[in-house]
Amino acid sequence: MQTETLLRWRRDLIRHRWTQPHQPGRRTIPAGTVGIILRLAPENPSWGYRRIHGELARPGVALAPSTIWAILRRHKIDPLPMRTGPSWKEFLRNQASSMLACDFFTVDTVLLKRLYVLFFIELDTRRVHVTGVTAHPIGSWVVQQARDLTMSLADRTHLVKFLIRDRDAKFTLSFYAVFKTEGIRIIRTPIRAPRANAFAEHLVGTVRREALGPDDDPRTPPSGTRPGRLRRPLRRAPAPPGACSNGTYVEVPGLDADVSWCKSTAKNRQSRWSHP
């Protein structure tokens, strides 16, 4: 008896031992269940696909929420609630002249100190109001910036009615009160939904790409510390104007002559992102 024969017997034994019965295709959903789903959605415009899933679970209908979502989409029905009202995109387009959006973005200085920039953007004109820059964005500081903004908006032709902001804890109840006294309603975006505040997020991305560069983004470490994550090489951190004769500072092509880059600072910056 050859060794290959024993190995073949063992492979056959393992294959028959662990093979599960094959069931081709997915389990079909009864037509009556599909009809109930299609009837509940139009009759209850405020119900989303998860609410429909909960109502079907009461009589014992076992369906996944994703299945109900797929059935509604297959029959050209929006799986989200408020199907008869305007969509979020339509709401922004109709109310752009009376809406603002706000958010934070961060900037790292030469000495790697983190600064927080608070800005407001007008949705109709894309005009940006940079209200303040600080290293400690506490709630009282944010409230003071909101007061200064409301004073500057008094000369607008169209009154501001809505302010879109995310769920950052820096926006306290006092922040709400400042805009409430001016008749401005604050709309909080859903959790993990950056597209709901797309105008502010787009501005943050533009500033990081065109003004700061990807290496100034605190969310992305410099190249070389995590291979394959970033394509652009590490930019040297800026240093005070003036070049040394021993070559400590080097000029960067395309920038002003009085702007130089320090090699030693770049090494410190790279060590900041180093991992054990």
C-alpha distance (Angstrom), angle and dihedral (degrees) to the residues before:
residue distance angle dihedral
M1 . . .
Q2 3.75 . .
T3 3.78 125.9 .
E4 3.79 91.1 -121.9
T5 3.80 89.8 60.1
L6 3.81 92.4 55.8
L7 3.78 91.0 48.0
R8 3.79 91.0 49.9
W9 3.80 91.3 51.4
R10 3.77 90.1 50.7
R11 3.81 92.0 50.3
D12 3.79 90.6 50.5
L13 3.80 90.8 49.1
I14 3.80 92.5 51.8
R15 3.80 92.0 45.4
H16 3.80 93.2 53.1
R17 3.80 92.4 42.3
W18 3.81 98.0 54.6
T19 3.80 102.7 28.5
Q20 3.80 113.3 116.0
P21 3.80 121.6 -150.1
H22 3.78 109.2 -91.2
Q23 3.79 117.6 -123.1
P24 3.80 110.4 -171.0
G25 3.79 116.7 -139.9
R26 3.76 131.2 -2.5
R27 3.75 125.9 -60.3
T28 3.77 108.8 -87.2
I29 3.79 118.4 -120.3
P30 3.82 114.2 -129.9
A31 3.77 114.6 -108.0
G32 3.81 90.2 -126.1
T33 3.80 91.7 58.8
V34 3.80 91.3 49.7
G35 3.80 89.4 49.9
I36 3.80 91.5 52.7
I37 3.81 91.2 51.0
L38 3.80 91.9 49.3
R39 3.80 90.5 48.9
L40 3.80 96.7 47.4
A41 3.80 94.6 51.6
P42 3.85 99.2 59.6
E43 3.81 94.0 36.8
N44 3.82 91.8 54.1
P45 3.83 109.2 39.5
S46 3.81 92.0 175.7
W47 3.80 92.6 58.3
G48 3.78 119.1 95.1
Y49 3.78 126.0 -161.8
R50 3.81 91.7 -88.4
R51 3.80 92.0 54.3
I52 3.80 89.6 49.8
H53 3.80 88.5 50.0
G54 3.79 90.0 53.8
E55 3.79 93.0 49.3
L56 3.79 91.8 50.2
A57 3.81 91.4 48.8
R58 3.82 91.0 62.5
P59 3.83 95.6 69.5
G60 3.81 89.9 39.8
V61 3.81 102.7 -97.4
A62 3.82 104.2 154.4
L63 3.79 108.6 -150.3
A64 3.77 131.3 139.0
P65 3.82 118.4 -119.0
S66 3.80 89.2 -121.1
T67 3.81 89.7 57.4
I68 3.80 91.6 55.0
W69 3.80 89.3 46.7
A70 3.83 90.3 52.8
I71 3.82 92.6 48.1
L72 3.80 92.4 52.3
R73 3.78 92.5 46.7
R74 3.80 91.0 47.8
H75 3.82 90.1 56.9
K76 3.85 94.2 45.7
I77 3.82 94.6 -105.4
D78 3.79 120.7 135.9
P79 3.85 107.4 -118.6
L80 3.82 91.1 -150.5
P81 3.82 123.4 83.7
M82 3.82 126.4 -99.7
R83 3.79 94.2 44.8
T84 3.80 94.7 166.2
G85 3.82 95.8 52.7
P86 3.79 128.3 75.9
S87 3.77 119.6 -74.1
W88 3.79 122.8 -115.6
K89 3.79 90.3 -102.4
E90 3.79 92.1 51.9
F91 3.81 91.0 46.8
L92 3.81 91.9 53.8
R93 3.80 91.9 47.3
N94 3.81 93.8 49.8
Q95 3.82 95.9 43.8
A96 3.81 99.6 35.9
S97 3.81 93.9 113.3
S98 3.81 91.1 58.3
M99 3.80 100.7 39.0
L100 3.80 137.4 92.9
A101 3.79 131.5 -173.1
C102 3.79 127.0 -158.3
D103 3.77 137.4 -169.9
F104 3.81 144.7 146.4
F105 3.78 131.5 -108.8
T106 3.79 128.1 -177.8
V107 3.81 133.9 -129.4
D108 3.80 127.0 -166.1
T109 3.80 117.4 -144.2
V110 3.80 127.5 -143.9
L111 3.80 90.6 -87.9
L112 3.82 90.9 48.8
K113 3.78 94.5 -105.4
R114 3.80 113.3 155.4
L115 3.82 116.8 -127.0
Y116 3.80 124.9 -171.5
V117 3.80 120.2 -144.6
L118 3.81 120.0 -159.3
F119 3.79 116.3 -158.9
F120 3.80 139.8 171.1
I121 3.79 123.8 -154.1
E122 3.80 128.7 -159.8
L123 3.79 109.2 -133.0
D124 3.82 97.5 -148.5
T125 3.82 100.5 46.4
R126 3.84 98.8 21.2
R127 3.78 88.0 -130.7
V128 3.81 111.0 161.9
H129 3.81 124.0 -144.5
V130 3.82 111.3 -161.6
T131 3.78 98.8 -163.7
G132 3.80 100.4 179.4
V133 3.78 151.1 -22.9
T134 3.79 122.8 -140.5
A135 3.78 141.9 155.4
H136 3.82 92.3 -137.3
P137 3.83 111.7 45.2
I138 3.78 98.0 -170.8
G139 3.79 122.8 168.3
S140 3.80 96.8 -100.7
W141 3.81 91.1 52.9
V142 3.81 91.5 51.6
V143 3.81 90.6 49.0
Q144 3.81 91.1 52.9
Q145 3.80 90.7 51.5
A146 3.79 89.1 51.3
R147 3.81 90.7 53.4
D148 3.80 91.5 50.7
L149 3.80 90.4 49.7
T150 3.80 94.5 52.0
M151 3.81 89.5 53.5
S152 3.81 91.5 52.9
L153 3.82 92.1 48.5
A154 3.80 93.3 58.5
D155 3.84 91.2 91.0
R156 3.81 95.6 54.9
T157 3.78 118.5 121.7
H158 3.81 92.6 -140.8
L159 3.76 116.5 47.4
V160 3.78 116.9 -124.9
K161 3.79 112.3 -115.0
F162 3.82 104.1 166.3
L163 3.80 137.0 38.7
I164 3.81 120.8 -167.5
R165 3.78 117.4 -153.1
D166 3.79 137.9 156.3
R167 3.80 127.9 -116.7
D168 3.80 96.5 -89.0
A169 3.81 112.2 150.4
K170 3.81 89.9 -133.8
F171 3.81 88.7 77.4
T172 3.79 99.5 80.2
L173 3.81 132.2 -178.4
S174 3.80 89.7 -91.6
F175 3.80 87.4 58.5
Y176 3.79 87.8 56.0
A177 3.81 91.7 49.1
V178 3.81 93.6 54.9
F179 3.79 93.1 58.1
K180 3.79 94.5 36.9
T181 3.79 90.8 61.3
E182 3.82 88.0 54.8
G183 3.80 92.2 51.1
I184 3.81 94.0 -108.8
R185 3.80 118.2 141.2
I186 3.81 117.0 -144.3
I187 3.81 116.9 -140.4
R188 3.79 116.5 -160.1
T189 3.78 116.3 -150.4
P190 3.82 119.2 -126.3
I191 3.78 120.2 -95.8
R192 3.81 113.5 -77.6
A193 3.81 92.4 -0.4
P194 3.82 107.0 124.9
R195 3.80 91.3 163.5
A196 3.79 89.6 68.0
N197 3.81 86.9 67.7
A198 3.79 93.7 36.8
F199 3.81 97.1 145.9
A200 3.80 93.8 57.1
E201 3.80 93.3 40.9
H202 3.79 90.8 50.6
L203 3.80 90.7 52.6
V204 3.81 91.4 50.0
G205 3.80 90.1 51.1
T206 3.80 91.6 48.5
V207 3.80 92.5 51.3
R208 3.80 92.0 49.5
R209 3.79 94.4 47.3
E210 3.81 101.1 41.2
A211 3.81 105.3 24.9
L212 3.79 108.3 25.6
G213 3.79 104.0 21.2
P214 3.82 127.4 -138.4
D215 3.80 94.0 -76.4
D216 3.81 90.4 60.9
D217 3.79 90.5 56.9
P218 3.83 106.1 105.4
R219 3.78 90.6 -149.0
T220 3.82 94.6 63.1
P221 3.82 121.6 57.7
P222 3.81 120.1 -143.1
S223 3.76 122.3 -85.4
G224 3.78 119.1 -85.3
T225 3.81 96.6 39.0
R226 3.79 94.9 76.7
P227 3.81 110.3 25.8
G228 3.77 116.2 -137.9
R229 3.80 96.1 14.4
L230 3.83 100.2 96.4
R231 3.77 129.1 30.8
R232 3.80 100.2 -165.8
P233 3.83 117.7 79.2
L234 3.79 122.9 -113.1
R235 3.79 113.3 -81.0
R236 3.75 116.3 -140.3
A237 3.80 115.3 -112.1
P238 3.84 114.4 -107.4
A239 3.79 119.3 -100.5
P240 3.83 132.1 -165.1
P241 3.82 115.6 -73.8
G242 3.78 117.7 -83.3
A243 3.77 133.5 70.9
C244 3.77 126.4 -122.9
S245 3.78 122.3 -132.8
N246 3.80 93.6 -131.4
G247 3.78 91.7 64.2
T248 3.80 98.2 -106.7
Y249 3.81 90.0 133.9
V250 3.78 124.9 42.2
E251 3.78 128.4 -166.3
V252 3.78 120.5 -119.0
P253 3.82 117.1 -132.9
G254 3.79 114.0 -117.4
L255 3.81 95.8 28.0
D256 3.77 131.3 92.8
A257 3.78 118.3 -74.6
D258 3.79 93.1 -116.0
V259 3.81 92.3 57.8
S260 3.79 114.4 90.5
W261 3.75 135.9 167.1
C262 3.77 127.2 -130.8
K263 3.78 118.8 -135.9
S264 3.78 94.7 -159.5
T265 3.81 91.3 54.1
A266 3.78 89.5 51.4
K267 3.79 89.6 55.8
N268 3.78 90.7 50.9
R269 3.74 90.1 49.2
Q270 3.78 92.6 50.7
S271 3.79 91.0 49.8
R272 3.76 88.4 54.8
W273 3.78 90.1 67.1
S274 3.78 95.4 40.6
H275 3.78 117.4 124.3
P276 3.78 128.4 -151.8
